[in-house]
């Protein structure tokens, strides 16, 4: 608890040790597990199927000298955690120091892995299981505080359903999905209906979170630096994902499906609802026969959007949309996140104490199984 308020950080990350993948993967796939390798262009990094996990050509690079220098400098604030290999104990120590009650934890390398189309879908599923098993074990250090988000192999709907059910039974609190199209399937594609139905029955949220330098289509690939690509990719992909799930009937068909957008800020939310409402007033259901309610009604019944504490547009989002639809994130321990200042930044926002309480804890805690 922090200054009388409970705090849930709905976007934090694992920093997966490279050896973890081979150690936790099904032995049948051990010789093909993700591993540090030579890209053949003078660079090294995580690889699988003899390919880098992040795209090495074209736009939106993640490994420019300038970006890596800035990232290394920013990571100095996590020295204590880094020196312990980002252990559960060091994470909990950081949380205790700043009054953070719970975190939802997503992959880092795993997010990049899901941005690479796999030649072997069974290998992809094995990688997801390996990460999920390792992260679940990590989170057992304090399961009521460390809420694990499970990776799903979206290339195969059958394998994604199988892993959602398996990971949920073992304690996963939610499901991590990228917003990008996979095999040219947007999130509203009919193939995914069985997955949404399965997740709906499990009663746990889908958390939509982009990651850099994917092979999958990304708004970021229009840019030619990582910074410029990152500026647009995360919020634009989130906006499109939200629109897609609403306008193409996914929420209409699956009214119990809960969606949480993280690491995309929340300042765009009033504008995006306005934009959808304008088009509803213009064309209504003309092209979208399953749109039986106004877009904002679907949003308010099924979505949360995570905000950074330092967003200057947060008061406007609270006023125009409502504090009930916003949650909080820091991106711990990534260098572009707001840890450790994010909590204090939110406390300083010119919004009511009731709004801060809702954003810090009340809105999201029930979705992630926190009383």
N, C-alpha and C positions, 0 to 999 in steps of 0.2 A: 504494500500500500504506500501511496505517495501523497503526503499532505491531505490525508483523509479520503483519498480516492483510490480505488483499485484500478490497475493499469493492465490492459491486454494489448500487447504488440502483435498485430495480425500479420506482420511480414518480417520474419527474421530468417536467417539462412544457416545451413550446415556449410562447413568447409571440409569437404570430403577428403580424407587421406587417400592418395593415389593407390595404395596397396589394398584398400578396402574392397574394390570391385572384384578382384581375383579371389580374395579371401571369403567373400560372402556369396559369390555367384554359385549357382548349381554346378557341381563338378563336371557335368557333361559339357559345360560351356567355358570351363576355366581357362582353356588355352586361347579363347577368343574374347576374354574380358577386356574392358577398357584399361588402357595402360599408357604410361608416358612413353612417347616415341618421337622419332625424328620426322618432321613434316617433309623433309627433302628440299626446303627452301631456306635452310639456315636457321630454322626455328624448331623448337620442341614444345610438346604439350600433350594433352590427353588425346588418345586415338582409339578408335574401334573400327573393325572391319578394314584395317589398314588405311583409314581416313581420319583426318583431324575432326574432332567434335564440332569445332567452329569453322565456318567458311573462311578460306584463305585467299580467295580471289574476289574481284569485284569490289563493291562498296561496303560500308559499315564495318571496317576492320576493328578488332578489339585489341590489337597488339602493336599499335604504333609506339615508337619510343617515347613520344611526348605523353601519351595517355598512360603508359605503364609507369613513367616517372611520377606523374601526379597521383596515381593510385597507390604506389608504394609509400609516398609521403603521407597520404591520407590514412593508410593502414597503421601508422605509428601509434595512433590512439588505441589500438587493440593489442599492444605489445604483450600485456599480461596474458591475454587469452591465446595469442599466437604462440607464446613460449610454451604453453601446455598442449599445443596441438588442437586448440579450440575445444577443450574437454568440456563435458557436462558441468564439472565442478567450477571451472572458470566462468562459464556462461552464467551459472546460478549466482556466482559471486558478483559478476557485473550487474545482474538483475537486482540482487539485494541492495547493492550500493546505491542504485538509482530508484528503488521502489517500484520495480516492474514485477507484477504478480505472475504473469504468464506470457508465453510467446507461442505463436504458430510458426513452425519451422519448415522451410522449403529447401530443396536442393540448390546447389550452385552448379557444380559440374553436371549434375543430373538434369538441370534445366537446359544446359547446352546440348546434352545428349539427346534430349527430346526434340531438338531443332535439326537433327540430322536424320534424314530418311535412311532406314536400315534395309539392307538387302535381305536379311534374315529376320523376319518378325519374331520368331521364337527366341532369337538372341536378344532382341530388344526387350521382350517380356522378361527374360532372365535377368537383364540388367536392372529393370525396374524392381523385380523381386529382391535382387541383391541390395539395392539402395534402401528399399523399404524395410527389409529385415535389419540392416545395420542402423538405420535411423530410429526404428522402433526400439532397438536395444539401447541406443544412446538416450532416448527420451524416458526410458524406464528409471533413470536416475531420479526423476521427479515428475511422474506422469501427469499430475494435476497442474503442473506449471509448464511443462514442455509438451506442446500439442503437435503431433507429427502429421505432416501432410504427405500423402502417398502419391508417387509417380504412377501414371497409367500409360500403357503402350497404345497410343491412339491410332497407330497404323492398322491395328486389328481390333475391331469392335468386340469380338468374342474374347480375345485375350485381355482387353481392357476391363470388360465386365468381370471376368474371372479374377483379375488382380484387385479390382475394387472390392469385391466380396471377401477375398482372402485377407487383404490388408485391413479392412474394416473389422473383421473378426479378431484380428490380432491387436487392435487398439488404435488404428489410424483415426484421426479426428476429422479429416477432410481429404479432398482430392485436388492435386496440383495439375492444372492443365495450362498449356500455352494457348494464346488466342489465335495463332497463325493457322492457316489452312494446312491440313495434312492430306497428302494424296489428292489435292484439289478439292477436298471436302471442307467447306466452312462448318462452323459449329452447329448450324441449323440443318445440315445435311440429313436426309431421312435415315441413312445408315446408323446415325447416332441415337435414334429414338430408343432403341433397346437399352443403350447405355444410360440414357437419362432416366429411363424407367427403373433400371436397377439401382441407380444412385438415389433416386427419389425414395425407394423402399428402404434403403439403408439409413435415410434420415440425416445425412451429413452433407455439408456444403461443398460446392465446387469453387475452388479458388483459382482465379484466372490471373496469370502472371507471365509477362513476356521475359525474354532473355536475349542477350546480344549475339550478333554475328551468326544467325541461323542460316542453314541451307533453305529452310522453308521460306515462302514469300513473306516479306516484311516491309513495312513502310520505311524502315531505316535504310534499306538498301538503295533508296534514291539519293542518299547523301554519301559523301566521300571522306568523312572522318567518323570515328566512333562517337564523339561527343554530339555531333549534329544528328547522327542516326538515332542515338539514344534519346535525344530531346523529343523526337517525334514518335519513335516506335512504341514506347510503352503507353502513352496516353491514347494515341491514334488506334492502336490495336485494341485497347480496352473499349474505346467508344464503338468501334465496329462490332466487336463481340457483343456488347450490350444490345445495340440496335438489332443485330442478327437474331439473337435469342428472343427478342420481343416481337419483331415484325414478321418473322417466319413461323410463328406459332409454337415455338418450343415451350415457352412458359404457359401458354394456353393449354397445351397438351399435358404439361407436367407441372401443375400448379403448386406442388410441394417442393419443387427443385429450388434450392437457395444458391445464389451466386454472390461471391465476394470478389470484387476487383481490388487487387493490391499492387503497390509500387507503380501506380500510374497517376498519383495525385487525385484531388477531388475538385479542384477549381473549375474544371470543364463541365462539371455535372449540370449546373443550371442552364448553361448554353445548350448542352446536348439534349436535355429534356425539352427545351424550347424548340430546338430544331426538329425533333421528332413530332412535337405537337403541331408545329406549322404544317408539316406534311400530312399529318392526320386530318387537319382541317381542310386541306386542299383536296386530297384524294381518298381519304378514309380507307376503306377496305378494298378499293378497286383492284389492286394487285395482290392483296394480302387477305384472303378470305377468312383466315383464322384470327384476325385481329379484332376480337370481340369487345375489347375495352380500350380506353385511351392508353397511349404508351406510358404516360406517367403513372397510371394505375398499376400496370404490370411492374414497373420499376419499384414502386413503393411496397408492393406485396412480396417481392422476391429478391431484391438486390441490396447490397451494401457496397459502399465505395470507401476505400481507405485513404486518409489524408495524412500528409506530413504535418508536424506541428508548426512549421514555419511558413505555411502557405498564406500569402497576403490576401488571397481570395476566399479563404475559409469562412470569414464572417458573412460574406455574400452568399456562399453556398448554404450556410446554416439558415440565413434569413429567407432565401428564395425556395429552398427545397425542404429544409427541416433537419435538425440535429439528429433525428431518429434514423437517418439513412446514411450516416457517415461513421466510420470507425477510424482507428489510429494505427499507424505503422512507422517503423524507423529504418528498416532494411538492415539491421544488425546482422553480421559485422562487415558489411560491404563498404568500400571506401566512399561511394557516392551517397550513402545514407545519412541519417541525421543523429545517429547515436554519438555522443551521449546527450546532445542538447535538445533532442526532439520533444521530450516530456516538458521541459521548462518552456520551450517555445509555445507549446499548446496552452500551458497554464497562463501565459501572458496574452493570449488572444482576447480581443474585446468581444467575447461571447459570454453567455451566462454560465454560472457554476453548474446548473442543471445540464446545459449542453455539453460542457466538458465531461461531466460524469457519464453521459450517454456515449460520447465519442470514445472516451478512455476504456469503458468497460461494458456498460449495460446493453448496447446494441448488438455487439458481436459475441459476448460471452455465452449466451444460450446456444448459439449455432455451433460452437466448438466444444460443447459438453461441459461448460463451466457454470456451476450454479450461481 
